[in-house]
Amino acid sequence: MTESAYPSISSQLDDVESAREEGRRKMDWATQHMPILEAVREEFIADQPFAGERIGMAMHVEAKTAVLVETLAEGGADVALTGCNPLSTHDDISAALDAHESITSYAKRGVDDEEYYEAIEAVIAHEPTVTVDDGMDLVAAIHEDYPELIDGIVGGAEETTTGVHRLRAMDADDALEYPVFAVNDTPMKRLFDNIHGTGESSLASIAMTTNLSWAGKTVVVAGYGYCGKGVAKKAAGQNANVIVTEVEPRRALEAHMEGYDVMPMAEAAEVGDVFITTTGNRDVIVEDHFERMQDGVLLSNAGHFDIEVDLEALDDLAVDRYEARDGVEAYEMDDGRKLNVIAEGRLVNLAAPISLGHPVEVMDQSFGIQAVCVREILANSDAYDAGVHDVPDELDQEIAEIKLEAEGVEYDSLSDTQREYMDSWDHGT
Ligand code: NAI
């Protein structure tokens, strides 16, 4: 591997030994609840599918991600990683990973923009043969600034909706020059991670950060996609009144038929107590909305980038701004109203000071898919041209089967007659 001038986490911490110990303790806990990665890890240790490969990763560096990173390293890879959000890294986990002889971690919490991109470049300096991204920043940096490395890259995998959107846009412009799996789009990922994971962990993070209850609150969920569905359902389950805002007519109708109030944000702004954006879009809550909001509202975002709530406009409107609690910034308006922003408008389930990200079981599924996608792209590289690829369904099923077995859940199989019937077209009435 090429050396990088940017320091790994180990040389950036005062007490690296105790950070490593604490990080390892958290990883051990996560491992106990990740039977899928456990099974995949055993296979990788035996088969060494990544021997001689260099994997570059930009992910939320916390305990569950660390189990994935180690699983890839123990399958024979040299891994270099950094964060995919300035606030979502857990330094102790990053330090524990950096202690592994085949892993270099540059991830650190609280980096500024310049350091964030320097750390990405440090990962790229390892000249990865495979990339694993959450949000596509690594793929973008390689294509924009290091195109000479592309020939050496076999392929990649992308974790989240926003990253897959960006990759598909790049692919449509013929600008994506190696194959990347859309891990986000598999059933085993998005039906669990985006829905249950984002729902549970966003609400838990907001409640823990504010010490406030959901019961009786009016919660405005912007976007009724996979993440929005989870947030709305879990908020309703905790006795909140849920309002949904949407721009897509079928999703607005779906929310209406689920029993939620659906209305434009301009109306929701006047009645909401808590706002959670989950659109993957920009400027969802803007100046006009801030002007209509009640005193004391909570503003948060669960989408990938911090552009859903227009904090610049809010800052312009504010006559004062101060930290109301750890992870909560109050913006005071000239009429005395205070609008409280959680985790700087960055994805709230990962970036608030006490956030832990999705529940472990959910990430076991998402990262199980990531792991087998890396195996697949290396084993069958000839089968994948440059561009975005759906994850082969048999890989998704493989992960579901491991999980069902670990949960002790048995299920039926098709009989030969049923299989034949399902595959035929000539059995009418
Ligand atoms: P999705 O595409 O299923 O849903 C987004 C929804 O937002 C769509 O229904 C769309 O019509 C709607 N929307 C777009 N612009 C809007 C606007 N201005 N107002 C109201 N609604 C609008 O995407 P998904 O999977 O729900 O992901 C959403 C975001 O969350 C993405 O940025 C994704 O990367 C991120 N994400 C975050 C996670 C977390 O841990 N916080 C986990 C998984 C995804």
Residues whose N, C-alpha, C, O or C-beta is under 5 A from the ligand:
A	BS01	NAI	T160 T161 T162 G163 N194 T198 A222 G223 Y224 G225 Y226 C227 G228 T245 E246 V247 E248 R251 T278 T279 G280 N281 V284 A302 G303 H304 L347 N349
